[in-house]
Amino acid sequence: MHTVSVWSVVQGGTLAIQDRIDEIVALLREAELDETKWPAASALIDDTCNLRGNDLLLAGAHPLGGLDIKLRWLLLRGEPRPELKRDYAENYAAIDERAAAILREPFGKLVHTTSLLSDEVRRQSVTYNEYLLPNAGENCLNVRMPATHDLQVAWSLVGPGGGHPSDWSTDQIDAIRQLLPHVRQFVRVRHALAEARADGMKTTALLDTRRIEMLLLDRHGWVVEANDRARTLLARGEGLSVRRGRLVGAPPADADGVAVLLDSACRERRSGSMPIIRHRHTPLVLYATPAAPTELPPPADRAVARILLAEPFAAPAVNPQRVAAALGLTPAQARVAAALAAGGSVASIAAATHRTPAAVRWHIREALTRLGLSRQLDLVRVVLSTPGVFDGRH
């Protein structure tokens, strides 16, 4: 029986592409807490965008070259391909030329494999000729997205046979671009749960666990439920607190940024994340995701957004020498600024640098004056937003 592809129906106007994307996004939100939902989301992505399959992973640089993969989902039309994952991990991950090539591309840019690798590299590449070509992987769009300072999300989307960039339509690319932030959020939340050993827990279990902070908000941003770990954190009032029932940012965190993120999740049904800077502790990462209706008893049944608070996977490896060169600070000022940006406190920096807390504060004030800033939080933001200050290529 001849079947009509979803993409041709979408292009014909009988099915709104936005409806399909909304359905995919809803599945991705479910998959954040229930990984078994990913195959359905992946299959719908393939069907909607006319793909043969897609390969999604979270990885860092392998010490010997190639990729050090932390999480990976390789599916063709929603069907897992464990034999391809195993073959790649055992034979090609450490020698894949795409790993270095994609790092030269900006975050969020979709790059065809033939543009990512030169003709000469493709002719000589073991990975390309022994792994990609036999599995119809030459016609791929590749993109990277930031995850942490040393891990990145990489997504390869396998198009129909042909292998030429012109095979991809503008509508396909636009649909994929709409999905990028939601796919990135899915990967980051899955990793946060895995790092907290809370992988596989549903909403009810997360409200009982002591492994990760979780809150539920109603459409006004009011906290309708929180687990004990989240309540303890909020009671400290550092970075986040509850004011008149609403979750709000507290010094030294960016209160305005928290408000925008939570309003977006509660009212506009959009996912997002941001760091929560704290004085005496390393920063947290706040993940806000619109939530489906739950069967929890009142008032939790009013929840429209799910908030997860996770320790960062690793503190940013800020290079003091690069900070000094980029911002025009003295070596001592740069060391203190780099340590602050990595989540250090005045006391911990003093102990690590064999200075008194008063001396550390003096260097902070001098750095603020030199950069025309007034707050320690602003210094941290300037350092973290300055290109080239991290160790490694980011």
N, C-alpha and C positions, 0 to 999 in steps of 0.2 A: 504494500500500500504506500502510495506517495504521500509524504507529510510536508507541510509548509513550515519553514523555520519561523521561529518567533520573531527573528530579526526582520524577515521580509514582511511579516504582518505589522510589526511596529512601523517599518518604513512606509507601509501602505496606509497608515493612519487609522487602522481599525483597533489598535491597542495603544494607549498612551505609554510612551517610554517611561514617563515619570512614575506611573503606577507600578511598573516593574521595579524601578529603582527603590521606591518606597517599600515594596515587599522585601527586597533584598536587605535593605537597612534594618527592617524589623527582625529578620532572621539573624542578622549579625548581632543585634542587641541580645537576642536570646542565646546565641552561641558564645557570648562572653562568659556566661555562667554554665553553659551546657554545650560542651564541645561537639556532642553528637548532632547538633544543629548545623555545624559547618558544612557537611556534605550537601545538604539541601540548599544552603546559601550559595555554595560553590557551583552547584548544578544550575541554579537559576541565573547566576552571573554568566556562565558559559552560554546558556540558552538565550539570554537577553542580548548578549554582546557578540553572538555568533562565534564562540570560541570552541576549540577542541578540548581545552582544559586550562588549568592554571596552577602555578607552583608558587606557594606563599611560604616565606620563611623569615625567621629572626636569627641574625647571625652577626658575628664579629670577625675580625681578621684572624686567620690561622697563623700561628707562629712561623710555620714553614711555607706560608703562602696559601692562597685560596681562602676558603671559608671555614669558620668554626661555627657550625650550625647548632643553635639552641632549641629551636622549634621549627617544625616543617610540616606543611600540608600540601601534598602533591596528589591532585585528583584530575581525572579526565571525565568530563560530563558527570561529576558527582561521585565517581567511583574511585576509591583509594587505589594507588598503585605502589604497594610496599616493595615490590621487586625493583622498581625504578629508583625509589629512595635508597634502598640498600646498595644497589649497584653504584649510584652516585657517591654515597658516603664512603664506600670502600675503595673506589678506584679514581674518582675525579674531583672530589671536594677540595683537595689540597693543591690541585694543578689547574683549576678552572680560571682561565684568563678573564672571564667576565667579572670576577670579584674585584680585580684592580681597575678594570675599565669603568665599571659603574660608579666607583668612587670619584671619578673625574667629572661626573655629571651632576648637575644641581639636583637637590631634593625635589621630588614631584615631577621631574621631566620624564616623559615616556620616550624611550629610545629603542629603535628596532635593532635586532641582533646584528644585522649587516652594517649598521652605523656604529654599533658598540665595538665591534671587532673588525679590523681592516681585512682586506682580501688576503694579504700574506699571512696574518695571524690565523684566519680561518683555514687556510690551506695546511698549516703546520700544526694546528691545535688537535691534540688527542681528544680532549673533551668534546670539541665541536664535531669531529668526524666520527668518533666512536660512540658518543652518547646522544648528542643533539640530533644529528642527521637521521640516524636510524629510528628515532622516536618523533620525527616530524617537528623538531624543536627549532628549526632554522627560522621559522616565521613567527618570531616572538616579539612582543613589546615588553620592555623591561623598565622598571622604575624602582627607585629607592626612596625610603621615607625615614625620618629620624625616629629612634626609639629611646635610647639612652645615650650617654656620652660615648660609649664604646660598642653599642649594639645598634643595628639598623634593620629595618624591615625591607625586604626585597621581594618583589612580586613580578613573576614572568607570566605573561598571558599568551597562550598558544593559539595562533590564528589558523584559518584554513590553509590547506596546502597551497604552495606557490612560492612563498618565501620572499616576497618583495614588499617594501614599505607601502607601495601604492595599493596593496591589497586591503589596507585598513581605511575605512571611511571616516569622515569627520564625525558622523553621528556615533559611531562606535567609540571613538576616542573621547568624545564629550561625555558619553555615559560612563566610561571607565574613570575619567577624571572626577566625576561626581562621587564615585564610590571610594576614592583613595582615602579620605579622612576617616571614613567608617571602617574600612579594612584595617587601617593603622590602629585605630582604637581597639578593635577586636584583638589584634596581636598583643598590644601592650597590656590589656587587662588579663589576657590568658597568662602572660608571663608573670605579671604581678601576683596572680593567684598561685601560680606554680612556685614562685619564690617564697611565698608565705605558707606553702604546704596546705593551701586551701583549694587546690584544684579539684574540680568535680563537685564542690559544694553548691547547693542551690540557695535561694534567698533565705529560707527558714534556717538552714544550717549555718549560713554566714552570720545570721543574727545571734547565733548561739556560740560562735567560735571566738577564741581569744587569739587567733593567729593574724587577723587583719581587721582594720577598722571599717565598719559599714554603717551607713545611715540611709533612711528612706525619707524623701521630702514630698510634700504635697505641692499642688500647682502654685501656691503662694510662697514656696520656699521654706515652709514650716517643717520642722523635724517631727515626723509622726512615729518614727521608731529608730533605735540605735542600739548596737550591741555594747556590752560592757567596756570593751576596749576603746570604742569611739567615745563613750561617755567620759572615760578617764582622761582622754586626750582633750576633749572640749572643756573639762573642768579646769585644766591648766590655763586655758585662754591664751595660748601662745600659737599664733598662726591662724587658728580658727576658734570660734566660740559661738554660743547661742545667745542671741539678743532678742528678747520678746518673742521667743519661740522660733525665730528664724536662724538658720545657719549663716554666719557672716565671717568675713575675713577679719583677723585681729593682728595688730603689730607683732612682728615686723612684716607680715605678709601683705600682699597687694590686695587691699580690701575691695577696691573698685574692680579689679580683675576677677576676684572671686564672685562678686555680685553679678557681673556680666555672664560668667560661665554658668552659674546656677540658674539665672533667669533664662538663659538659652536652653538649658536642659528641661526646666520645669514648664516653661511657657511655649517655647518654640520647638520643643522635641528634638533638640540637637545634642549630639555627644561632644565631649571635649575633655581636655586635661590641662593641668598647670602645676608648677611646683609651688609648694607652700613653705616659705622660708621661716625658720625659727631661730631664736637667739641661742638657746642652750643645747639644741639638738640638730642633727642633720636634717635637711629639707625632706618633706613628704611630697608625694605626687598625688594630686587629687584627680580621680577619674569620675566624671559625671556622665551618666547614661540615662536617657528616658527609659522608664520601666513599664512593662506590660502590667495590666491589672493582676493583683495577687489574690489568693484565697486566705490571706492572713486576717485575723480578727481586727475590728476597729481599734485604734484609728489607722493602723498600718494599711488597711484596705483602700485608703485614699491616696496612697503613694503613687506619684507619677515619675519620680526620678530616683535612681539608685546612685549612691555616693560610696566609692571605695577610696580609702586612704592607705597608701603603701609606702614603705621605706624605699628609697631609690635603690636600684639594683647595684649601683656603685657610685661613690662620690665623684664628681667631675675631676679628672686629672688635669688641673690647670698648671701650666708651666710658668713659674715666676719670671724666668728670663724673657719669655715671650710677652708676658704682661708688661714688664718694664719697657721693652722695646716698642710695644704697640701704644702704650698709654703715656710714655714719658715719665715713669715713676723711678725713684731710686731703687736699688736692689732690695733694701730693707722694706720699703713701702710695698713693693711688688710681692715680696714673700708673704707679707701680712694680708694683702688684698687677695692673693691666690688662695691662701688658707681659708679666708672668710668665704670666698666663692665656693670652696669645696665643702662648706658646711661647718667649719670650725668655729668655736667660740673664743672669746678673748682669753679665757682661762686655759683652754686647750692649746691655743697658739702660743701663749706665754710659756707653757711647759715644754712644748715641742721645740721652741726656738731659744730656750734658756734666757728669756727676758722676763721682766716683771709685767704684770697686767697693765700698769701705768704706762710702761714703754710701748706696749702694743697699742694702747689707745692713742698715744701720741702719734705713732706712725699712721694710724687710721685717720686722725684729724689732718695730718699733713697731706695724705693722699687725697682726702676730700677737698682740701683747699686747692691743691694743684689742679684737680679736675673740675673745680667749680661746682662741687656737690655739697649737699648739706646733711645727708643721711647715710648711715652705714648700709641700709638696704639699697640705696641708689648705687653705691660703690659695687655691691655684689652684682646688681643688674648690668652695670656697664662692663664689668669683667666678663660675665657669662655671655654677653651679646657681642663681644669683640671677636672678629674672625681670627683664627690662627693661634689662639692662646692655649688650646688643649694639646696634650701629648697625643701623637698619632695623627691620622688624617680624618677630619670630621667636617 
